[in-house]
Amino acid sequence: MGFCKTLQQYLRYNLQLEQSKIRTILKYDNISLFMLLNDSEIKKLLEEAEVVAVYGCSTNPSKPSHEVPEFLQNKGYKIIPMNPKAENILGEKVIRQLKDLPKDVDIIDVFRPSEEAKEVVREIVSLGLKPKAIWLQLGIKHPEAEKLANDANIPIIMDKCMKIEYNKHFTK
């Protein structure tokens, strides 16, 4: 992975190539590249995203899986809560399964334990969903989930909180 990250940095900074061109070059040479987004790419994603599906959204206001989507909703994002047991969260109709998500989701924000991340990403990929990114919240990371997203050309963010990242980039 170190070689790929170094090659990615070289292609991006020395040759001024965009991420999509880097992916094409590395796919052509059959090199695996883990598409973790850097700070400027995260900022751009947060600026451009409009619809965020929250996998594991909670009805409990004291949990981060409720607090973070509520924060994002208050910042103007359309939130699609996902929870197998609830009907409505944050005034939005709950989607129970990934297969029922609309195709226009920009980010799938995952609030599930790390050990479940691989299966969540596998389902996203197998359903042909193409969000701009899969976001594994703070404390959630899984190398096989990362590889699955990479192989499907879906950027992935791991072990970062959307609320913290939003505040870092847009709050003075």
CORNOR-V198204 format. One line per field, one symbol per residue. ss: DSSP state (~ for helix, > for strand, _ for the rest). phi: phi as a letter, one per 30 degrees, with the letter a starting at -180 (. if undefined). burial: # if it has 24 or more other ideal C-beta (glycine too) atoms within 12 Angstrom, else .. A space follows every 10 residues. Layout:
# CORNOR-V198204
ss = ???
phi = ???
burial = ???
This chain:
# CORNOR-V198204
ss = _~~~~~~~~~ ~~~~____~~ ~~~~~~~~__ _____>__~~ ~~~~~~~~__ >>>>>_____ ___~~~~~~~ ~~~~___>>> >>_____>>_ _>>_>__~~~ ______>>>> ___~~~~~~~ ~~~~~~____ __>>>>____ __~~~~~~~~ ~____>>___ _~~~~~~~~~ __
phi = .edddddedd ddddchcded ddeddddedh cdbddddded ddededdddb cbdcdjdcdd ddcedcdddd edddcjddcc dbadcccbbh icddcdbedc dddcddbccc cbeedceedd dededddidb ddacccdeic aadddedede dchcebcbhb cddddeddcb cc
burial = ...#..##.. ##......#. .##..#.... ..#####... ##..##..#. #########. ...####### ###.#.#### ###.....## .#.##..#.. #...###### ##.#..##.# #####...#. #######..# ##..###### ########.# ######.... ..
